[in-house]
Amino acid sequence: MFDRDVWQEIFNTLKTNKLRTFLTGFSVGWAIFILVMLLASVNGMENGFVGQFNDDATNSIFVRPGTTSKAYAGFEANRRIQLKNDDLEYIKQSFPDDIEYISARYNANATAKYKSETGSYFVQATHPDHQAIEKTLVIAGRYINEADVVNKAKVAVIGRKVAEDLFKTEDPLGKFVEFNGLPFRVIGIFTDDGDDNAERRIYAPISTYQRIYGNTNDINMIALTYNPTYDLTKALEFSRRLEDLMKRRHKIDPEDQAGLYVWNYAEAFENISSFTAVLKGIGIGVGFLILISGIVGIGNIMVFTIKERTKEIGVRKALGARPRQIINLVLLESVFITSLSGFVGLFFAWIILAGVGPMFQTPAFSNPSVNLSTVVTATIILIVAGVLAGLIPAMKAANVKPIVALSDK
């Protein structure tokens, strides 16, 4: 394997046949390059899809009312469903072991004013648990607590962009901002893994906004996270139970998909996983087809090489070279070219991904990369490909009779 004379002979052969060596290596290097880039692209798409949900807990479920499309239980169709505070408590009591965090949402818009600065922002009035559901990171001050909700306090947690818009370089904590003419004290500043719009949002106690809008107990949505130990099957089963419960409570036909919307992130991840699995399968399939074409090319080139070196092989066998030595020589040359060119293809793919990959940060495509297991797999493929490509020509060379080889023209 590490015979110095054998390797010197291999290098001399490669040096003598530069064009053949280049074409042989290029076919495999290009195949590996395409394989890695295809898999990286699929991973980039998967990262982009998953990244769109990074600003929320991945075990989230959202319950949103709609308008019924079917008559049911004495009620006519086109009935608008309205969630109430009681619905939140009802869900809590019905699923004590299934729910991790739960919060209602009451949505409003506000024209905010601080000194001479004004701006229009989306206000989301919530419960304290909403911080964990939305994965809100408070970078200064604090989030809404239970005391704020009970006391209907006029306090607000503002997004980083809101702070920049209204306060410029001033510290917002403890300052009062007018929302539609009503003073709210800023108790916290948050950042969000979503886009900039997520940081142009304001959080306030839900009880405060319900009182402002006529002492209502209406809510726009219920957001919750289920037990994080649940697998996909359990998560979907809980989602179905929750939907059935809420439809019975609000007298909605079980088959009516428009009356109540229960959206589970687990369903989105299931769809994403299925889609990316198909893409990965296609990418691997295309990459392997390209690799196989490269292997076939190497095999053809090695057959041609053996034909060119028929006399040389005949002399070797006449001088006592054993078939195993001939096979070893041809296989080593094939494996060396294949492995070296494959690693070059891997290297160039890695350079491109490292340099250009971070520049791709879009909602549908983000950080294309390939994990270590893929590189290891590709390396094994290279070695096997080199052996397969050179095996048949090597065996053919080993079976050549010296008298036939020496008489070859």
C-alpha positions in Angstrom: 0.0 0.0 0.0 2.8 2.4 1.0 5.5 1.0 -1.3 7.6 4.0 -2.3 8.4 2.6 -5.8 4.7 1.9 -6.5 3.7 5.5 -5.6 6.6 7.0 -7.6 5.4 5.0 -10.6 1.8 6.2 -10.1 2.9 9.8 -9.9 5.1 9.4 -13.0 2.1 7.9 -14.9 -0.2 10.8 -13.8 2.5 13.3 -14.8 2.9 11.7 -18.2 -0.9 11.7 -18.8 -1.8 15.2 -17.5 -4.9 15.7 -19.7 -6.3 12.2 -18.9 -5.6 12.7 -15.2 -7.4 16.1 -15.2 -10.4 14.8 -17.0 -10.7 11.8 -14.7 -10.4 13.9 -11.6 -12.7 16.7 -12.9 -15.6 14.3 -13.5 -15.5 13.1 -9.8 -14.7 16.5 -8.3 -17.6 18.1 -10.2 -20.0 15.3 -9.1 -19.0 15.8 -5.4 -19.2 19.5 -5.7 -22.7 19.4 -7.2 -23.8 16.8 -4.5 -22.7 19.0 -1.7 -24.2 22.2 -3.2 -27.5 20.5 -3.8 -27.7 19.2 -0.2 -26.6 22.6 1.1 -29.4 24.3 -0.9 -32.0 21.9 0.5 -30.7 22.6 4.1 -30.8 26.4 3.3 -34.5 26.0 2.3 -35.2 24.0 5.4 -33.4 26.6 7.6 -35.4 29.3 5.9 -38.7 27.6 6.6 -37.9 26.8 10.2 -36.5 30.2 10.8 -39.9 31.8 10.1 -41.1 30.1 13.3 -38.1 31.0 15.4 -39.8 34.0 17.0 -42.5 31.7 18.6 -42.2 28.6 20.7 -42.2 25.5 18.5 -44.9 23.8 20.6 -47.4 26.6 20.1 -51.0 26.3 19.3 -53.2 29.3 18.3 -57.0 29.3 18.6 -58.7 32.0 16.5 -62.5 32.5 16.0 -64.1 32.7 12.6 -67.5 32.7 11.0 -69.5 29.5 10.7 -70.2 28.2 7.3 -72.8 25.6 8.4 -76.0 25.7 10.4 -75.7 23.7 13.6 -77.6 23.1 16.9 -80.3 25.5 16.1 -77.9 28.3 15.0 -77.8 29.6 11.4 -74.8 29.7 9.2 -72.6 32.8 9.0 -72.6 33.2 12.7 -69.6 35.1 14.0 -67.8 33.3 16.9 -66.4 35.5 19.7 -63.9 34.2 22.3 -64.2 35.4 25.8 -62.1 35.4 29.0 -64.1 32.4 30.2 -62.8 30.4 27.2 -59.2 30.8 28.5 -60.2 29.6 32.0 -62.2 26.7 30.4 -59.2 25.5 28.4 -56.9 25.7 31.5 -59.3 23.6 33.6 -60.0 21.1 30.8 -56.3 20.4 30.0 -54.3 20.8 33.2 -51.7 18.3 32.3 -51.4 19.2 28.6 -50.8 22.9 28.8 -47.5 24.5 29.5 -48.2 28.3 29.0 -51.5 30.0 27.9 -52.4 33.6 27.2 -55.2 35.5 25.5 -54.6 38.2 22.9 -56.5 41.4 22.5 -55.3 43.4 19.5 -55.5 47.1 18.9 -53.7 49.9 17.1 -52.3 52.9 18.9 -50.9 56.3 18.0 -48.0 56.7 20.4 -46.6 60.1 21.3 -43.6 61.1 23.4 -42.7 64.8 23.5 -42.6 65.8 19.8 -42.2 62.2 18.4 -45.2 60.2 17.3 -45.8 56.9 15.6 -48.5 54.3 14.8 -48.0 50.9 16.3 -49.7 47.5 16.8 -50.6 46.8 20.4 -51.0 43.3 21.6 -52.6 43.1 25.1 -51.7 39.8 26.7 -51.1 37.8 29.9 -47.7 37.2 31.4 -47.4 33.7 29.9 -47.3 35.3 26.5 -43.6 36.1 26.9 -42.7 32.4 26.8 -45.1 31.6 23.9 -43.8 34.4 21.8 -40.2 33.9 23.0 -40.0 37.6 23.8 -36.5 38.6 25.0 -36.7 41.6 27.4 -33.4 43.4 27.2 -34.2 46.2 29.7 -36.8 46.4 32.5 -39.4 43.6 32.8 -42.3 42.0 31.1 -46.0 42.2 32.2 -46.8 40.4 35.4 -49.9 39.1 37.2 -50.1 42.2 39.3 -50.3 44.4 36.2 -53.2 42.3 34.9 -55.1 42.2 38.2 -54.7 46.0 38.7 -55.4 46.9 35.1 -52.2 48.9 35.1 -51.4 51.3 32.3 -47.9 49.9 31.7 -46.3 48.8 28.4 -43.4 46.8 27.1 -42.2 48.4 23.9 -40.1 46.9 21.1 -36.6 48.0 20.4 -37.7 49.8 17.2 -40.4 51.6 19.1 -37.8 52.8 21.6 -35.6 54.0 18.8 -38.4 55.8 17.0 -39.9 57.6 20.0 -37.0 58.0 22.4 -34.0 58.2 20.1 -31.0 58.0 22.5 -33.1 58.6 25.7 -33.7 55.8 28.2 -37.4 54.9 27.9 -37.7 53.0 31.2 -40.0 54.8 33.6 -41.1 57.4 31.0 -44.8 57.9 30.1 -46.0 57.6 26.5 -49.4 58.5 25.3 -51.3 55.7 23.5 -54.3 57.3 21.8 -54.1 60.1 24.4 -53.8 57.8 27.4 -50.6 57.8 29.4 -48.7 54.4 29.8 -45.5 53.9 31.7 -42.8 52.0 29.9 -41.7 49.1 32.1 -39.6 47.2 29.6 -37.9 47.0 26.2 -37.9 43.8 24.2 -36.2 42.3 21.1 -37.6 39.6 18.9 -36.0 37.0 16.6 -38.5 37.8 13.9 -38.2 40.7 11.5 -38.1 44.5 12.4 -41.9 44.6 12.4 -42.0 42.3 15.4 -40.0 44.9 17.3 -42.4 47.7 16.3 -45.0 46.1 18.6 -46.2 47.1 22.1 -47.3 44.7 24.8 -49.8 45.7 27.5 -51.9 44.0 30.1 -55.0 42.5 28.5 -57.3 43.6 31.3 -56.1 47.2 30.8 -57.1 47.3 27.1 -60.4 45.4 27.8 -61.3 48.1 30.2 -60.3 50.9 27.8 -62.5 49.4 25.1 -65.8 49.4 27.2 -65.1 47.0 29.9 -65.3 44.1 27.5 -64.2 40.5 28.1 -63.8 39.8 24.4 -60.5 38.4 23.2 -59.2 38.0 19.7 -57.1 34.9 20.1 -55.9 32.3 22.5 -52.2 31.3 22.3 -50.8 28.4 24.2 -47.9 25.9 24.4 -48.5 22.2 25.1 -46.4 19.9 27.1 -42.9 20.0 25.6 -42.4 16.3 26.1 -45.1 15.5 23.5 -44.0 14.0 20.3 -45.7 14.8 17.0 -48.4 12.2 17.4 -49.3 13.4 20.9 -49.1 17.1 19.8 -51.6 16.6 16.9 -53.9 14.4 19.1 -54.0 17.2 21.7 -54.7 19.8 19.0 -57.7 17.7 17.8 -59.0 17.3 21.3 -58.7 21.1 21.9 -60.5 21.8 18.6 -63.4 19.4 19.4 -63.8 20.9 22.9 -64.0 24.5 21.6 -66.4 23.6 18.8 -68.7 21.9 21.3 -68.5 24.9 23.6 -69.4 27.3 20.9 -71.9 25.1 19.1 -70.0 24.7 15.9 -70.4 21.8 13.5 -67.5 19.4 13.9 -67.0 19.4 10.2 -67.1 23.3 9.9 -63.5 24.4 9.2 -64.5 28.1 9.1 -66.1 28.6 12.5 -62.9 28.0 14.5 -59.3 27.8 13.5 -56.9 25.8 15.6 -53.4 26.0 14.2 -50.6 23.8 15.6 -47.0 24.5 14.8 -46.4 20.7 14.8 -48.5 20.5 11.6 -46.3 23.1 10.0 -43.1 21.3 11.0 -44.5 18.0 9.8 -45.2 19.6 6.4 -41.8 21.2 6.3 -40.1 17.9 7.3 -42.0 16.0 4.5 -41.2 18.6 1.9 -37.5 18.9 2.8 -37.2 15.1 3.0 -38.5 14.9 -0.6 -36.0 17.7 -1.7 -33.2 15.9 0.1 -34.1 12.7 -1.7 -34.1 14.4 -5.0 -30.8 16.2 -4.3 -29.1 13.0 -3.2 -30.6 11.1 -6.2 -29.3 13.7 -8.7 -26.0 13.9 -6.9 -25.5 10.2 -7.0 -26.5 10.0 -10.7 -23.8 12.6 -11.4 -21.4 10.7 -9.3 -22.2 7.4 -11.1 -21.6 9.1 -14.4 -18.2 10.2 -13.1 -17.4 6.7 -11.9 -18.3 5.3 -15.3 -16.1 7.9 -16.9 -13.2 6.9 -14.7 -13.8 3.3 -15.5 -13.7 4.0 -19.3 -10.6 6.1 -18.9 -8.9 3.3 -16.8 -9.8 0.7 -19.5 -8.2 3.0 -22.1 -5.2 3.4 -19.8 -4.8 -0.4 -19.4 -5.0 -0.7 -23.2 -2.2 1.9 -23.6 -0.1 0.1 -21.0 -0.7 -3.5 -22.2 3.0 -4.0 -23.2 4.2 -2.5 -20.0 2.0 -4.9 -18.1 3.2 -7.8 -20.2 6.8 -7.0 -19.4 5.9 -6.8 -15.7 4.2 -10.2 -15.8 7.1 -11.7 -17.8 9.5 -10.4 -15.1 7.5 -12.2 -12.4 4.9 -9.6 -11.3 1.9 -11.3 -9.7 -1.7 -10.5 -10.6 -2.3 -9.0 -7.2 0.5 -6.5 -7.8 -1.0 -5.5 -11.1 -4.5 -5.1 -9.5 -3.0 -3.2 -6.6 -1.2 -0.7 -8.9 -4.3 0.0 -11.0 -6.6 0.3 -8.0 -4.2 2.6 -6.1 -4.1 4.9 -9.1 -7.8 5.0 -9.4 -8.5 5.5 -5.7 -5.8 8.2 -5.5 -7.3 10.2 -8.4 -10.9 9.8 -7.2 -10.2 10.7 -3.6 -8.0 13.6 -4.4 -10.3 15.1 -6.9 -13.3 14.4 -4.7 -11.7 16.3 -1.8 -10.9 19.2 -4.1 -14.6 19.3 -5.0 -15.5 19.2 -1.4 -13.0 22.0 -0.6 -14.3 24.3 -3.3 -17.9 23.6 -2.2 -17.0 24.4 1.4 -15.2 27.6 0.4 -18.3 28.8 -1.6 -20.7 27.9 1.2 -18.5 29.6 3.8 -18.1 32.8 1.8 -21.5 33.2 0.1 -23.8 31.2 2.5 -24.1 33.9 5.2 -25.2 36.4 2.6 -28.4 34.4 1.9 -30.7 35.3 4.7 -34.3 35.4 3.4 -37.6 34.1 4.7 -37.4 31.1 2.3 -33.6 30.5 2.2 -31.1 30.9 5.0 -27.6 29.8 5.8 -27.1 26.9 3.3 -24.7 24.4 4.9 -23.8 20.7 5.0 -23.2 18.9 8.3 -20.3 16.7 9.2 -22.1 13.4 8.5 -22.7 14.4 4.9 -18.9 15.1 4.4 -18.0 11.7 6.0 -20.6 10.0 3.8 -19.2 11.7 0.7 -15.7 10.7 1.7 -16.7 7.0 2.0 -18.4 7.3 -1.4 -15.2 8.6 -2.8 -13.2 5.7 -1.6 -15.8 3.1 -2.8 -16.1 4.9 -6.1 -12.4 4.8 -6.6 -12.3 1.0 -6.0 -15.3 0.3 -8.2 -14.0 2.5 -11.0 -10.6 0.7 -11.1 -11.6 -2.8 -10.1 -12.8 -4.1 -13.5 -9.9 -2.6 -15.5 -7.5 -3.9 -12.8 -8.8 -7.4 -13.0 -8.6 -7.3 -16.8 -5.0 -6.1 -16.7 -4.1 -8.9 -14.2 -5.5 -11.5 -16.6 -3.5 -10.4 -19.6 -1.1 -13.1 -20.7 2.5 -11.9 -21.1 2.8 -13.3 -24.6 -0.4 -11.5 -25.7 0.7 -8.3 -24.0 4.1 -8.2 -25.5 2.7 -8.9 -29.1 0.2 -6.0 -28.7 0.8 -3.1 -31.1 
